[in-house]
């Protein structure tokens, strides 16, 4: 049940373009939810939400810290009346810390966590990731924490307050990049599609587009050189290991690019597939959704919307299938 404010409702309802009068943005993010309009500043609206919470397993709220307390709907109040309630508070910066009361959106999160600083072309300005990774990180970590809390409740019989910060979640996604300043004494810099440790691992030009080549392990280097019909490069001792290829990146990548530019993406797909080299064409969203593998995996579903008609939406991210080993 999605609780929205009176008037225009969720802000994303106004995000163009529209499908049958419905925002594509809202439709894409709210599948399977039932909307309820409540004015939580009105005692009657707050009382309705409280009754809902007391009959629920999980409450998720996305206000700045302190707002729900001022409305009389904070975790302490609701969990005192419903000890089994799992109360998940999602905010930009978390329930404590010097920025906890500040407003935040995805781009703010990406900027403050260092995410933007490693994204974009080499030598270029910081660039926001095209997808709202900060917002998505909050949702992903919230769902994990809620599932863990439900599991814990089976043993303890009690719920839990969950503090989810978009800032924390996005910073966690830095992963090994966070180790580099201490190791090298310098911040990692944007490298476009290149990998700081792996060569080749990038997009290379073809006659009609771009082909991604990703040799994350040494065993793929010889296979790539065979696919490129460039045995002298495969036999060059200067390129024999990943560490050596990294040292000679500025020699290797232009040589590969000069070769890939002579044939089409489809021709390189065939050659790289034949030699078992990890690769991919760079697809637009339409082509990605129509790809045979996406179709086979059921990545897109047609659903009926009460006002917008039949819509094609992304399927859920997990596929469950009963398997018999009899």
BELHU-V990703 format. One line per field, one symbol per residue. phi: phi as a letter, one per 20 degrees, with the letter a starting at -180 (. if undefined). psi: psi as a letter, one per 40 degrees, with the letter a starting at -180 (. if undefined). A space follows every 50 residues. Layout:
phi: ???
psi: ???
//
This chain:
phi: .dedffnemggffeeffddlndfgffffdcfnddececefeegfffffff ffffddeccdccefgoffffemcfgfffffecfefeddddbfcnebofdg eefbcgffffffengffddofgmefgcffgefffffgfffffffffffff fffgedmcebeddddgfffffffflfffefgfednbffdfcmefdfddce baecfdgcrcdeccefcgfefffffffelcffffefffdfcffffffdgf effffffffffecegfffgfffffdldfbafeeffffffefgffffemfc cecedfcenececfffecddcfcddf
psi: hhhiiibeahdedehiiihfehhdddddefheihihhhheehdddddddd dddeeidhhhifiihdddddeffidddddddgeehhhhhhideieiieed eiiiidddddddeedddeiiiheiiihhhdigdddddddddddddddddd ddddddeiaihhhhhdddddddedbedeeddddeeiiiiiebeihdehhi gihihidfahhhhggeiddedddddddefgddddehdeediddddddfde ddddddddddeeiiddddddddddefhhiiihiidddddeidddddefdh ihihhddeahihiiiiehhhhhhhe.
//
